[in-house]
Amino acid sequence: MNKRKIAIFGSTGSIGIQALEVIAAHPDKFSVEVLTAQQNADLLIEQALKFKPNAVVIGSEEKYKQVKDVLFDKGIKVFAGAKAMVEVASWSSIDMMLAAIMGFAGLAPTLSAIEQGTPVALANKETLVVAGDIVMATARRKNVPVIPVDSEHSAIFQCLVGEPFSKVEKVILTASGGPFLGKKPNFLINVKKDHALQHPNWRMGAKITIDCATLMNKGLEMIEARWMFGLQPENIEVVIHPQSIIHSMVQFVDGSLKAQMGLPDMKLPIQYALGYPDRLANDFPRFSFRNYSSLTFEQPDTKTFRNLAIAIDAMHKGGNTACVMNAANEEVVHAFLRNRIGFLQMTEVIEETIAKIPFIEAPTLHDYYECDNAAREHAASLINAIVI
């Protein structure tokens, strides 16, 4: 493969940091063209000084001067604000965009890159949860590859290589079950953020770790898989697999199953996406069956972890439902991480918000933005009324 110029949108988050580790390990394969961050100016500066990108973007305009004062004399262009994020994403000098901005904020830059014709390594699942129909239709129209970075979707993608899609019967997403596997509501009612942030297998950012604890993350991944692979909702299943060794499976029309396996390490799907279609050698730890006496599976408890059931309903209902759900979820997770709302109350706010926002069967991109704003406002009002 020719050396690729990578733009990392969300370079100071967990995925972005690990992506830079992958790039540093393969200096003959990758260089850094753009780095972006929303708030963490100190780390963005540190990364820029090390990797020497063509440009950086800091989302917070208040921190523009801090970043520019350090980097301007180094020959690194410095921009600020949401509009700059979208504009820089459209640069033709970028060979691949790693879309790792957290949440709904990643949608506009990702669409900008796709419109330009830039291949996207997609780590931001919310982009497809919110507007997957529009995003993937745009990618098809522009003939732009969208390579998944989520471990589950990377697993499905790898299982599908060389297979005719018409022969796929269903996909099976695996979930660790999070830190509260087997727990019931009488336990979860007292859960605090410190408990919920203790994921048993994966090293991730705070927001996705809380989503894993509530099983909302797996619901979001089901919706992402629907749009990423053009599946019908009834062809997507979830199974709990506490060891997180099998990352997902594909079942074909003859009944055979293909699974992608490996130790839980996000650098592997990041490296696969950045290097695709090449497989790059690395020194990551290897899985050994000698270290695992068994791999176990069970059905998810959607009566206790109702967020998964809400997401499944949203996937089947379609329209703007997933957009509304996602907006409410981002608001409640933000509140939970600041001890403003209880663990089980997150689900209640999401349900009430979905019930409040009018359903739109075939939303436009403008509708998605409007629904996101309305859902956030309503969820915030519900959160403000809660006393814990």
C-alpha beads as a LAMMPS data file, in Angstrom:
LAMMPS data file: protein, C-alpha beads

388 atoms
387 bonds

1 atom types
1 bond types

-500.0 500.0 xlo xhi
-500.0 500.0 ylo yhi
-500.0 500.0 zlo zhi

Masses

1 110.0

Atoms # bond

1 1 1 0.000 0.000 0.000
2 1 1 1.083 3.592 -0.639
3 1 1 1.716 5.732 2.410
4 1 1 -1.610 7.171 3.567
5 1 1 -2.273 10.620 4.982
6 1 1 -4.672 10.097 7.876
7 1 1 -6.999 12.710 9.390
8 1 1 -8.025 11.771 12.921
9 1 1 -11.200 13.560 13.935
10 1 1 -11.299 13.098 17.703
11 1 1 -7.585 12.483 18.253
12 1 1 -7.631 13.092 22.016
13 1 1 -10.272 10.447 22.738
14 1 1 -9.609 6.781 23.416
15 1 1 -9.869 5.706 19.759
16 1 1 -7.799 8.648 18.551
17 1 1 -5.016 8.000 21.052
18 1 1 -4.840 4.319 20.107
19 1 1 -4.921 5.193 16.404
20 1 1 -1.858 7.369 16.877
21 1 1 -0.133 4.417 18.548
22 1 1 -0.901 2.339 15.435
23 1 1 0.405 5.101 13.160
24 1 1 3.573 5.489 15.233
25 1 1 4.222 1.749 14.866
26 1 1 3.919 1.966 11.063
27 1 1 5.690 5.183 9.981
28 1 1 6.271 3.715 6.511
29 1 1 2.514 3.170 6.026
30 1 1 0.891 6.239 7.565
31 1 1 1.410 9.921 8.208
32 1 1 -0.848 12.350 10.056
33 1 1 -2.499 15.041 7.926
34 1 1 -5.054 16.445 10.408
35 1 1 -5.765 16.159 14.127
36 1 1 -8.890 17.507 15.840
37 1 1 -10.194 17.775 19.399
38 1 1 -13.128 19.471 21.050
39 1 1 -11.744 20.622 24.405
40 1 1 -8.422 18.947 25.236
41 1 1 -6.061 21.595 23.889
42 1 1 -3.073 20.416 25.930
43 1 1 -3.142 16.892 24.520
44 1 1 -3.884 18.150 21.004
45 1 1 -0.781 20.353 21.180
46 1 1 1.307 17.450 22.474
47 1 1 0.092 15.185 19.658
48 1 1 0.691 17.841 17.017
49 1 1 4.252 18.457 18.185
50 1 1 4.966 14.736 17.942
51 1 1 3.186 13.842 14.683
52 1 1 3.546 17.187 12.845
53 1 1 0.232 17.275 10.958
54 1 1 -0.547 19.764 8.229
55 1 1 -3.347 21.185 10.391
56 1 1 -5.200 20.890 13.680
57 1 1 -8.727 21.947 14.600
58 1 1 -9.818 22.727 18.147
59 1 1 -13.584 22.671 18.487
60 1 1 -13.667 25.084 21.417
61 1 1 -13.049 28.541 19.966
62 1 1 -12.041 29.755 23.426
63 1 1 -8.923 27.577 23.191
64 1 1 -7.875 28.694 19.704
65 1 1 -5.254 31.183 20.939
66 1 1 -3.679 28.616 23.281
67 1 1 -3.231 26.146 20.435
68 1 1 -2.155 28.699 17.834
69 1 1 0.451 30.305 20.116
70 1 1 2.297 26.999 20.372
71 1 1 1.841 25.534 16.881
72 1 1 1.799 28.470 14.489
73 1 1 5.596 28.874 14.472
74 1 1 5.937 25.134 13.848
75 1 1 4.308 25.461 10.434
76 1 1 1.083 23.750 11.551
77 1 1 -2.173 25.396 10.475
78 1 1 -4.607 25.987 13.349
79 1 1 -8.388 26.312 13.002
80 1 1 -11.237 26.447 15.505
81 1 1 -14.956 25.799 15.693
82 1 1 -17.547 23.387 14.326
83 1 1 -17.582 25.017 10.882
84 1 1 -13.812 24.531 10.567
85 1 1 -14.224 20.853 11.443
86 1 1 -16.566 20.396 8.485
87 1 1 -14.419 22.424 6.102
88 1 1 -11.153 20.662 6.954
89 1 1 -12.876 17.275 6.599
90 1 1 -13.407 18.092 2.920
91 1 1 -9.709 18.615 2.144
92 1 1 -8.556 16.640 -0.868
93 1 1 -5.128 16.079 0.732
94 1 1 -6.639 13.530 3.152
95 1 1 -6.317 9.886 2.053
96 1 1 -8.472 8.497 4.877
97 1 1 -10.527 10.028 7.666
98 1 1 -10.767 8.276 11.021
99 1 1 -14.149 9.446 12.328
100 1 1 -13.718 9.197 16.094
101 1 1 -15.568 12.295 17.339
102 1 1 -17.916 11.243 20.113
103 1 1 -21.659 11.341 19.539
104 1 1 -23.902 13.302 17.173
105 1 1 -21.157 15.910 16.657
106 1 1 -19.358 13.480 14.356
107 1 1 -22.114 13.446 11.731
108 1 1 -21.376 16.671 9.827
109 1 1 -17.585 16.194 9.428
110 1 1 -18.087 12.576 8.356
111 1 1 -20.635 13.549 5.709
112 1 1 -18.272 16.293 4.534
113 1 1 -15.461 13.782 4.021
114 1 1 -17.744 11.364 2.164
115 1 1 -19.018 14.144 -0.114
116 1 1 -15.388 14.929 -0.961
117 1 1 -14.819 11.263 -1.848
118 1 1 -12.518 10.482 1.074
119 1 1 -12.595 6.928 2.475
120 1 1 -13.803 6.834 6.082
121 1 1 -12.735 4.555 8.920
122 1 1 -15.859 4.878 11.060
123 1 1 -15.502 4.685 14.835
124 1 1 -18.409 7.049 15.518
125 1 1 -21.434 4.748 15.602
126 1 1 -23.836 7.607 16.295
127 1 1 -23.331 8.876 12.739
128 1 1 -25.140 5.800 11.425
129 1 1 -27.549 5.514 14.354
130 1 1 -28.832 9.032 13.710
131 1 1 -28.717 9.277 9.910
132 1 1 -27.486 5.950 8.586
133 1 1 -29.861 5.997 5.632
134 1 1 -28.498 9.323 4.376
135 1 1 -24.843 8.623 5.208
136 1 1 -24.669 5.246 3.485
137 1 1 -26.701 6.451 0.493
138 1 1 -24.196 9.275 0.094
139 1 1 -21.291 6.823 0.361
140 1 1 -22.832 4.639 -2.349
141 1 1 -23.493 7.640 -4.588
142 1 1 -19.901 8.824 -4.197
143 1 1 -18.495 5.273 -4.321
144 1 1 -16.684 5.937 -1.017
145 1 1 -15.558 3.045 1.205
146 1 1 -16.801 3.184 4.816
147 1 1 -14.688 0.775 6.861
148 1 1 -15.972 -0.041 10.375
149 1 1 -13.733 0.448 13.410
150 1 1 -16.117 -0.822 16.107
151 1 1 -14.776 -4.259 17.028
152 1 1 -18.123 -5.952 16.335
153 1 1 -18.624 -4.365 12.927
154 1 1 -14.999 -4.903 11.991
155 1 1 -15.563 -8.579 12.824
156 1 1 -18.619 -8.742 10.561
157 1 1 -16.767 -6.894 7.806
158 1 1 -13.872 -9.367 8.014
159 1 1 -16.236 -12.342 7.978
160 1 1 -17.890 -10.996 4.821
161 1 1 -14.681 -10.571 2.828
162 1 1 -14.931 -12.939 -0.153
163 1 1 -18.560 -13.828 0.577
164 1 1 -21.564 -12.866 -1.593
165 1 1 -23.821 -10.710 0.557
166 1 1 -26.893 -12.447 -0.841
167 1 1 -25.842 -15.574 1.044
168 1 1 -25.964 -13.907 4.486
169 1 1 -28.782 -15.172 6.692
170 1 1 -28.069 -13.079 9.796
171 1 1 -25.339 -11.413 11.831
172 1 1 -24.785 -12.007 15.532
173 1 1 -23.242 -9.203 17.567
174 1 1 -21.526 -10.246 20.767
175 1 1 -21.691 -8.244 23.995
176 1 1 -19.620 -8.714 27.128
177 1 1 -22.619 -7.831 29.291
178 1 1 -20.648 -5.023 30.925
179 1 1 -19.799 -4.688 34.610
180 1 1 -23.332 -5.533 35.788
181 1 1 -23.950 -8.805 33.989
182 1 1 -26.479 -10.843 35.973
183 1 1 -27.483 -7.952 38.244
184 1 1 -31.117 -7.004 38.843
185 1 1 -32.880 -3.624 39.317
186 1 1 -32.641 -3.773 43.129
187 1 1 -28.848 -3.671 42.696
188 1 1 -28.716 -1.250 39.771
189 1 1 -30.793 1.407 41.534
190 1 1 -27.779 2.186 43.751
191 1 1 -25.080 2.062 41.066
192 1 1 -22.777 5.083 40.786
193 1 1 -20.520 6.172 37.957
194 1 1 -17.358 4.734 39.505
195 1 1 -18.917 1.261 39.398
196 1 1 -20.301 1.694 35.886
197 1 1 -16.934 2.833 34.512
198 1 1 -15.244 -0.444 35.470
199 1 1 -15.607 -2.387 32.220
200 1 1 -14.319 -5.949 32.646
201 1 1 -12.621 -6.291 29.236
202 1 1 -12.261 -3.119 27.180
203 1 1 -10.328 0.160 27.580
204 1 1 -12.640 2.875 26.272
205 1 1 -13.868 6.414 26.865
206 1 1 -16.353 7.247 29.609
207 1 1 -19.438 7.673 27.414
208 1 1 -19.168 4.343 25.600
209 1 1 -18.278 2.590 28.867
210 1 1 -21.529 3.781 30.451
211 1 1 -23.402 2.726 27.299
212 1 1 -21.892 -0.743 27.720
213 1 1 -23.059 -0.861 31.334
214 1 1 -26.664 -0.088 30.300
215 1 1 -26.442 -2.238 27.109
216 1 1 -27.405 0.838 25.087
217 1 1 -24.101 0.456 23.271
218 1 1 -25.189 -2.889 21.883
219 1 1 -28.480 -1.404 20.775
220 1 1 -26.649 1.398 18.999
221 1 1 -24.429 -1.209 17.348
222 1 1 -27.444 -3.129 16.064
223 1 1 -28.720 0.021 14.349
224 1 1 -25.233 0.777 13.043
225 1 1 -25.005 -2.745 11.596
226 1 1 -28.363 -2.315 9.892
227 1 1 -27.111 0.644 7.878
228 1 1 -23.450 -0.341 7.539
229 1 1 -24.288 -3.704 5.951
230 1 1 -27.749 -3.038 4.504
231 1 1 -29.461 -5.568 6.773
232 1 1 -33.079 -5.930 7.820
233 1 1 -33.707 -5.603 11.580
234 1 1 -34.861 -9.226 11.850
235 1 1 -31.460 -10.381 10.553
236 1 1 -29.509 -8.843 13.452
237 1 1 -29.145 -10.582 16.812
238 1 1 -27.227 -10.034 20.039
239 1 1 -25.705 -12.647 22.313
240 1 1 -23.883 -12.116 25.605
241 1 1 -20.307 -13.425 25.484
242 1 1 -18.546 -12.376 28.708
243 1 1 -15.018 -13.227 27.577
244 1 1 -15.096 -10.811 24.573
245 1 1 -12.997 -13.163 22.429
246 1 1 -15.498 -13.694 19.608
247 1 1 -16.230 -10.180 18.396
248 1 1 -19.159 -11.065 16.137
249 1 1 -20.414 -13.765 13.797
250 1 1 -22.085 -14.128 10.421
251 1 1 -24.462 -16.996 9.662
252 1 1 -24.968 -17.958 6.024
253 1 1 -27.907 -19.534 4.206
254 1 1 -26.362 -23.006 4.477
255 1 1 -26.267 -22.737 8.279
256 1 1 -22.508 -22.268 8.555
257 1 1 -21.091 -19.612 10.878
258 1 1 -17.969 -17.483 10.511
259 1 1 -16.591 -15.745 13.599
260 1 1 -13.762 -13.274 14.016
261 1 1 -11.806 -13.839 17.223
262 1 1 -9.002 -12.190 19.129
263 1 1 -8.102 -10.565 22.415
264 1 1 -10.138 -7.447 23.268
265 1 1 -7.839 -4.714 21.963
266 1 1 -9.218 -1.797 19.944
267 1 1 -5.892 -1.234 18.206
268 1 1 -6.552 -4.330 16.080
269 1 1 -9.769 -3.090 14.365
270 1 1 -8.237 0.403 14.136
271 1 1 -5.183 -0.973 12.360
272 1 1 -7.325 -3.181 10.106
273 1 1 -9.455 -0.205 9.002
274 1 1 -6.519 2.151 8.424
275 1 1 -4.600 -0.458 6.425
276 1 1 -7.448 -2.154 4.560
277 1 1 -7.224 -4.170 2.362
278 1 1 -3.736 -4.991 3.651
279 1 1 -3.196 -6.849 6.905
280 1 1 -0.268 -5.270 8.721
281 1 1 2.039 -7.190 11.039
282 1 1 2.155 -6.087 14.671
283 1 1 3.405 -7.176 18.081
284 1 1 0.009 -7.101 19.828
285 1 1 -0.591 -9.877 22.408
286 1 1 -1.967 -13.063 20.842
287 1 1 -4.967 -15.113 21.932
288 1 1 -4.241 -18.646 23.117
289 1 1 -6.870 -21.306 23.724
290 1 1 -4.664 -22.617 26.518
291 1 1 -5.600 -19.548 28.563
292 1 1 -9.351 -20.023 28.180
293 1 1 -10.959 -23.194 29.459
294 1 1 -14.325 -22.151 28.015
295 1 1 -16.095 -19.510 25.946
296 1 1 -19.651 -18.944 27.139
297 1 1 -22.818 -17.404 25.712
298 1 1 -26.228 -16.366 27.035
299 1 1 -29.211 -14.290 26.031
300 1 1 -29.327 -10.613 27.073
301 1 1 -31.654 -9.654 29.919
302 1 1 -33.736 -6.973 28.219
303 1 1 -36.216 -6.814 31.110
304 1 1 -33.497 -5.518 33.419
305 1 1 -31.423 -3.673 30.811
306 1 1 -34.301 -1.988 29.030
307 1 1 -32.078 0.304 26.965
308 1 1 -31.328 -2.611 24.648
309 1 1 -35.048 -3.267 24.182
310 1 1 -35.637 0.445 23.484
311 1 1 -32.930 0.428 20.810
312 1 1 -34.307 -2.724 19.187
313 1 1 -37.748 -1.096 19.035
314 1 1 -36.196 2.038 17.519
315 1 1 -34.419 -0.048 14.884
316 1 1 -37.680 -1.706 13.862
317 1 1 -39.709 1.516 13.946
318 1 1 -37.201 3.485 11.857
319 1 1 -37.783 7.109 10.921
320 1 1 -36.401 9.605 13.428
321 1 1 -36.798 7.312 16.458
322 1 1 -33.147 6.294 16.717
323 1 1 -32.081 9.937 16.343
324 1 1 -34.312 10.964 19.251
325 1 1 -33.171 8.000 21.344
326 1 1 -29.516 8.795 20.707
327 1 1 -29.905 12.456 21.655
328 1 1 -31.680 11.568 24.892
329 1 1 -29.081 8.935 25.668
330 1 1 -26.191 11.368 25.201
331 1 1 -27.884 13.777 27.591
332 1 1 -28.572 11.201 30.306
333 1 1 -25.087 9.710 30.141
334 1 1 -23.609 13.195 30.472
335 1 1 -25.830 13.771 33.516
336 1 1 -25.053 10.379 35.058
337 1 1 -21.321 11.019 34.771
338 1 1 -21.890 14.207 36.782
339 1 1 -23.977 12.444 39.459
340 1 1 -27.128 14.315 38.434
341 1 1 -29.235 11.257 37.607
342 1 1 -29.474 7.653 38.772
343 1 1 -28.501 4.605 36.695
344 1 1 -32.069 3.368 36.139
345 1 1 -33.397 6.892 35.659
346 1 1 -31.418 7.142 32.418
347 1 1 -33.790 4.651 30.808
348 1 1 -36.872 6.496 32.067
349 1 1 -35.733 9.782 30.521
350 1 1 -34.980 8.117 27.182
351 1 1 -38.434 6.473 27.090
352 1 1 -40.230 9.709 27.967
353 1 1 -38.271 11.656 25.361
354 1 1 -39.089 9.192 22.576
355 1 1 -42.755 9.402 23.540
356 1 1 -42.673 13.238 23.458
357 1 1 -40.941 13.971 20.130
358 1 1 -43.248 13.571 17.094
359 1 1 -42.462 10.641 14.799
360 1 1 -41.196 11.391 11.284
361 1 1 -41.279 8.417 8.944
362 1 1 -38.828 9.682 6.294
363 1 1 -36.661 12.429 7.843
364 1 1 -34.427 14.746 5.847
365 1 1 -30.982 15.706 7.145
366 1 1 -32.531 18.959 8.386
367 1 1 -35.201 16.930 10.223
368 1 1 -32.486 14.913 11.956
369 1 1 -30.804 18.071 13.236
370 1 1 -34.131 19.497 14.413
371 1 1 -35.115 16.255 16.161
372 1 1 -31.735 16.028 17.838
373 1 1 -32.115 19.544 19.265
374 1 1 -35.698 18.971 20.386
375 1 1 -34.869 15.655 22.039
376 1 1 -31.914 17.162 23.899
377 1 1 -34.011 20.034 25.189
378 1 1 -36.759 17.720 26.414
379 1 1 -34.335 15.252 28.009
380 1 1 -32.512 18.122 29.750
381 1 1 -35.808 19.411 31.162
382 1 1 -36.574 15.962 32.559
383 1 1 -33.105 15.653 34.044
384 1 1 -33.382 19.074 35.693
385 1 1 -36.589 17.949 37.417
386 1 1 -34.893 14.901 38.961
387 1 1 -33.643 15.067 42.538
388 1 1 -31.262 12.282 43.680

Bonds

1 1 1 2
2 1 2 3
3 1 3 4
4 1 4 5
5 1 5 6
6 1 6 7
7 1 7 8
8 1 8 9
9 1 9 10
10 1 10 11
11 1 11 12
12 1 12 13
13 1 13 14
14 1 14 15
15 1 15 16
16 1 16 17
17 1 17 18
18 1 18 19
19 1 19 20
20 1 20 21
21 1 21 22
22 1 22 23
23 1 23 24
24 1 24 25
25 1 25 26
26 1 26 27
27 1 27 28
28 1 28 29
29 1 29 30
30 1 30 31
31 1 31 32
32 1 32 33
33 1 33 34
34 1 34 35
35 1 35 36
36 1 36 37
37 1 37 38
38 1 38 39
39 1 39 40
40 1 40 41
41 1 41 42
42 1 42 43
43 1 43 44
44 1 44 45
45 1 45 46
46 1 46 47
47 1 47 48
48 1 48 49
49 1 49 50
50 1 50 51
51 1 51 52
52 1 52 53
53 1 53 54
54 1 54 55
55 1 55 56
56 1 56 57
57 1 57 58
58 1 58 59
59 1 59 60
60 1 60 61
61 1 61 62
62 1 62 63
63 1 63 64
64 1 64 65
65 1 65 66
66 1 66 67
67 1 67 68
68 1 68 69
69 1 69 70
70 1 70 71
71 1 71 72
72 1 72 73
73 1 73 74
74 1 74 75
75 1 75 76
76 1 76 77
77 1 77 78
78 1 78 79
79 1 79 80
80 1 80 81
81 1 81 82
82 1 82 83
83 1 83 84
84 1 84 85
85 1 85 86
86 1 86 87
87 1 87 88
88 1 88 89
89 1 89 90
90 1 90 91
91 1 91 92
92 1 92 93
93 1 93 94
94 1 94 95
95 1 95 96
96 1 96 97
97 1 97 98
98 1 98 99
99 1 99 100
100 1 100 101
101 1 101 102
102 1 102 103
103 1 103 104
104 1 104 105
105 1 105 106
106 1 106 107
107 1 107 108
108 1 108 109
109 1 109 110
110 1 110 111
111 1 111 112
112 1 112 113
113 1 113 114
114 1 114 115
115 1 115 116
116 1 116 117
117 1 117 118
118 1 118 119
119 1 119 120
120 1 120 121
121 1 121 122
122 1 122 123
123 1 123 124
124 1 124 125
125 1 125 126
126 1 126 127
127 1 127 128
128 1 128 129
129 1 129 130
130 1 130 131
131 1 131 132
132 1 132 133
133 1 133 134
134 1 134 135
135 1 135 136
136 1 136 137
137 1 137 138
138 1 138 139
139 1 139 140
140 1 140 141
141 1 141 142
142 1 142 143
143 1 143 144
144 1 144 145
145 1 145 146
146 1 146 147
147 1 147 148
148 1 148 149
149 1 149 150
150 1 150 151
151 1 151 152
152 1 152 153
153 1 153 154
154 1 154 155
155 1 155 156
156 1 156 157
157 1 157 158
158 1 158 159
159 1 159 160
160 1 160 161
161 1 161 162
162 1 162 163
163 1 163 164
164 1 164 165
165 1 165 166
166 1 166 167
167 1 167 168
168 1 168 169
169 1 169 170
170 1 170 171
171 1 171 172
172 1 172 173
173 1 173 174
174 1 174 175
175 1 175 176
176 1 176 177
177 1 177 178
178 1 178 179
179 1 179 180
180 1 180 181
181 1 181 182
182 1 182 183
183 1 183 184
184 1 184 185
185 1 185 186
186 1 186 187
187 1 187 188
188 1 188 189
189 1 189 190
190 1 190 191
191 1 191 192
192 1 192 193
193 1 193 194
194 1 194 195
195 1 195 196
196 1 196 197
197 1 197 198
198 1 198 199
199 1 199 200
200 1 200 201
201 1 201 202
202 1 202 203
203 1 203 204
204 1 204 205
205 1 205 206
206 1 206 207
207 1 207 208
208 1 208 209
209 1 209 210
210 1 210 211
211 1 211 212
212 1 212 213
213 1 213 214
214 1 214 215
215 1 215 216
216 1 216 217
217 1 217 218
218 1 218 219
219 1 219 220
220 1 220 221
221 1 221 222
222 1 222 223
223 1 223 224
224 1 224 225
225 1 225 226
226 1 226 227
227 1 227 228
228 1 228 229
229 1 229 230
230 1 230 231
231 1 231 232
232 1 232 233
233 1 233 234
234 1 234 235
235 1 235 236
236 1 236 237
237 1 237 238
238 1 238 239
239 1 239 240
240 1 240 241
241 1 241 242
242 1 242 243
243 1 243 244
244 1 244 245
245 1 245 246
246 1 246 247
247 1 247 248
248 1 248 249
249 1 249 250
250 1 250 251
251 1 251 252
252 1 252 253
253 1 253 254
254 1 254 255
255 1 255 256
256 1 256 257
257 1 257 258
258 1 258 259
259 1 259 260
260 1 260 261
261 1 261 262
262 1 262 263
263 1 263 264
264 1 264 265
265 1 265 266
266 1 266 267
267 1 267 268
268 1 268 269
269 1 269 270
270 1 270 271
271 1 271 272
272 1 272 273
273 1 273 274
274 1 274 275
275 1 275 276
276 1 276 277
277 1 277 278
278 1 278 279
279 1 279 280
280 1 280 281
281 1 281 282
282 1 282 283
283 1 283 284
284 1 284 285
285 1 285 286
286 1 286 287
287 1 287 288
288 1 288 289
289 1 289 290
290 1 290 291
291 1 291 292
292 1 292 293
293 1 293 294
294 1 294 295
295 1 295 296
296 1 296 297
297 1 297 298
298 1 298 299
299 1 299 300
300 1 300 301
301 1 301 302
302 1 302 303
303 1 303 304
304 1 304 305
305 1 305 306
306 1 306 307
307 1 307 308
308 1 308 309
309 1 309 310
310 1 310 311
311 1 311 312
312 1 312 313
313 1 313 314
314 1 314 315
315 1 315 316
316 1 316 317
317 1 317 318
318 1 318 319
319 1 319 320
320 1 320 321
321 1 321 322
322 1 322 323
323 1 323 324
324 1 324 325
325 1 325 326
326 1 326 327
327 1 327 328
328 1 328 329
329 1 329 330
330 1 330 331
331 1 331 332
332 1 332 333
333 1 333 334
334 1 334 335
335 1 335 336
336 1 336 337
337 1 337 338
338 1 338 339
339 1 339 340
340 1 340 341
341 1 341 342
342 1 342 343
343 1 343 344
344 1 344 345
345 1 345 346
346 1 346 347
347 1 347 348
348 1 348 349
349 1 349 350
350 1 350 351
351 1 351 352
352 1 352 353
353 1 353 354
354 1 354 355
355 1 355 356
356 1 356 357
357 1 357 358
358 1 358 359
359 1 359 360
360 1 360 361
361 1 361 362
362 1 362 363
363 1 363 364
364 1 364 365
365 1 365 366
366 1 366 367
367 1 367 368
368 1 368 369
369 1 369 370
370 1 370 371
371 1 371 372
372 1 372 373
373 1 373 374
374 1 374 375
375 1 375 376
376 1 376 377
377 1 377 378
378 1 378 379
379 1 379 380
380 1 380 381
381 1 381 382
382 1 382 383
383 1 383 384
384 1 384 385
385 1 385 386
386 1 386 387
387 1 387 388
